[in-house]
Amino acid sequence: NAGVTQTPKFQVLKTGQSMTLQCAQDMNHNSMYWYRQDPGMGLRLIYYSASEGTTDKGEVPNGYNVSRLNKREFSLRLESAAPSQTSVYFCASSDGTETDTQYFGPGTRLTVL
Amino acid sequence: TQLLEQSPQFLSIQEGENLTVYCNSSSVFSSLQWYRQEPGEGPVLLVTVVTGGEVKKLKRLTFQFGDARKDSSLHITAAQPGDTGLYLCAGERGGGSNYKLTFGKGTLLTVNP
């Protein structure tokens, strides 16, 4: 099992460009999450999907959109990138039950110039 | 306002020393998790504590959940260079059907040989 995979691993964008971050999990998990990690800020939840077909905003959703394509895949889209979106983005998945484990991907390092 | 406060933010010690990392909040959590993150990778779950006053041991690591379920600590005995990493606590506040974690900002531990 690959667990949680993310593509790309690194990306550099210019202000105003758009891109989609891809995430896939092969653990048959119901829930999937997108976080961003900035120095000194910890992990902040952007969007999550409790189950296939549903998505909800997290703590910092502005400037992002998501799509739960199917049970395996959950993508994050930046429509018009801004320098403030420079960050490391992590996708995670879990069974979606209380006290369950969240499994994280390796991250995407995004720089917006 | 940070829901979970971790201290210290940075910790640099020599191999063989003991250390304690704290995770505090004014809110009650139904469960609390500790993750460790190594450079360039996503966080990996170490332990989940659920019951107030609960103590869990994982080899040289001892985790405690406060009686009121508002705080937690991680104690490492005889630290080794392999313990180096970012330690994150994350709380689940419970309620509803969507289980989301709130992360602290983390403690960056460096164990020098």
Interface residues (C-beta under 8 A of the other chain):
Chain A: V4 S31 Y33 Y35 G40 M41 G42 L43 R44 L45 Y48 A50 D56 G58 F90 A92 S94 G96 T97 E98 T99 D100 T101 Q102 Y103 F104 G105 P106 G107
Chain B: Q2 Q9 S30 S31 Q33 G40 E41 G42 P43 V44 L45 T48 V50 L88 A90 E92 G94 S97 N98 Y99 K100 L101 T102 F103 G104 K105 G106
